[in-house]
Each structure stands twice: as C-alpha cells, then as structure tokens.
Amino acid sequence: MPPNFERKWSPGIAALLSFIIPGAGQMYKGDIGTGIVWFFFVVLGYFFLIVPGIVLHLICIVTAASGDPFKG
C-alpha cells in the first residue's frame, strides 16, 4: 500500500451491514450488482430452508469483509 493510500471502506462496517441486511456490505464497498445477487440468494436460502440461508448469510458476511473493491 502506498503511504498516502486512504481506505475508503471498512471491513468491519461491511461485515456488520451484511449481517443486518444480506448484500448491504457489498453495496457499501461499491459492488451494487453483487450485493443484489447476495440479497436474492440469501433470502431464497432462508425461504427454502433455514440452514442453507444461514450458510449463505455467513458466506455473504465473510465476502463483504474481505477483498479489495478497488483492484481492477
């Protein structure tokens, strides 16, 4: 990271947002389409069975807190 690099997003906030609303953390990072897809699949997972919904929700939270949305 360059010394004057300023992170424009926080992994903790992204994870918290995705915990509250699936996909919101991805949207916060700037990945609007990915956030909408995560929201759709997590809600669908909860609709069909609670366990797939929980698993998808946890994966959504982890992916929101990881990665770098500024890499090409």
C-alpha positions as CSV (number, residue, x, y, z in Angstrom):
1,M,0.0,0.0,0.0
2,P,1.3,3.4,-0.8
3,P,1.9,5.6,2.2
4,N,-0.7,8.2,1.2
5,F,-3.3,5.5,0.4
6,E,-6.6,6.1,2.3
7,R,-9.0,3.2,2.6
8,K,-12.5,4.3,1.6
9,W,-14.3,1.4,3.2
10,S,-14.1,-0.5,6.5
11,P,-14.2,-4.4,6.5
12,G,-16.0,-4.2,9.9
13,I,-18.7,-1.9,8.7
14,A,-19.1,-4.0,5.5
15,A,-19.5,-7.2,7.6
16,L,-21.9,-5.5,10.0
17,L,-24.1,-4.2,7.2
18,S,-24.2,-7.7,5.5
19,F,-25.1,-9.2,8.9
20,I,-28.1,-6.9,9.2
21,I,-29.1,-6.9,5.5
22,P,-27.5,-9.6,3.3
23,G,-25.6,-7.9,0.4
24,A,-25.5,-4.5,2.0
25,G,-21.8,-4.8,2.8
26,Q,-21.1,-5.5,-0.9
27,M,-23.1,-2.5,-1.8
28,Y,-21.3,-0.4,0.7
29,K,-18.0,-1.4,-1.0
30,G,-19.4,-0.3,-4.3
31,D,-20.4,-3.7,-5.7
32,I,-24.0,-3.0,-6.2
33,G,-24.8,-5.9,-8.5
34,T,-23.0,-8.4,-6.3
35,G,-25.0,-7.1,-3.3
36,I,-28.3,-7.5,-5.0
37,V,-27.4,-11.1,-6.0
38,W,-26.3,-11.9,-2.5
39,F,-29.5,-10.5,-1.1
40,F,-31.6,-12.5,-3.5
41,F,-29.8,-15.8,-2.8
42,V,-29.7,-15.4,1.0
43,V,-33.4,-14.6,1.1
44,L,-34.1,-17.6,-1.2
45,G,-32.0,-19.8,1.1
46,Y,-33.9,-18.7,4.1
47,F,-37.2,-19.2,2.3
48,F,-36.5,-22.8,1.3
49,L,-34.7,-24.0,4.5
50,I,-33.1,-22.2,7.4
51,V,-29.8,-24.0,7.2
52,P,-28.9,-23.0,3.6
53,G,-29.9,-19.4,4.5
54,I,-27.6,-19.3,7.4
55,V,-24.7,-20.8,5.4
56,L,-25.2,-18.4,2.6
57,H,-25.6,-15.5,5.0
58,L,-22.3,-16.3,6.7
59,I,-20.5,-16.6,3.4
60,C,-22.0,-13.2,2.4
61,I,-20.7,-11.6,5.6
62,V,-17.2,-13.0,5.1
63,T,-17.0,-11.9,1.4
64,A,-18.2,-8.4,2.4
65,A,-15.4,-8.0,4.8
66,S,-12.7,-9.5,2.5
67,G,-11.3,-8.5,-0.8
68,D,-10.4,-5.1,-2.3
69,P,-13.1,-3.4,-4.3
70,F,-10.5,-1.0,-5.8
71,K,-8.5,-3.7,-7.5
72,G,-9.2,-4.0,-11.2
